Amino acid sequence: MPNNYSQEILDKIKEYAGDLMSPSQIAILLDLDEIQFRSDINSKSSPVYKAYHKGKIITIHKIRSQEVKLAKASSPMAVELSERYIADMEIEENA
C-alpha cells in the first residue's frame, strides 16, 4: 500500500502502536507492506509517522505517569516490564 492510508488504517496504526505492538506486528495485522510501512513511520511528513508515534507516546505518557504511583505501591516489576516493552519496540523500529 503506498502512502495513501485510509483514516481507518491510521486509527488502527495509532491503536496498535498504543498497545506497544512492533512495526512488523502492525504490518502483519493490517496487511501492509512492511518495508513501506517502516519507511512511512520514519518520514516525518507522513500521516503514518504521526499516527504511529502519537499512539506510542500516549501510552508512554500513561506509563510514566503511573511510575510514581507504582513506586509508592512497591510494584517496580510492573514498571520494569513496561519499560522492556518500550525498549524492544524502539530496537525493532531502528532495525
Secondary structure, DSSP 8 states (H G I E B T S, - for coil): --S---HHHHHHHHHHHHTT--HHHHHHHTT--HHHHHHHHH-TTSHHHHHHHHHHHHHHHHHHHHHHHHHHTT-HHHHHHHHHHHHHHHHHHT-
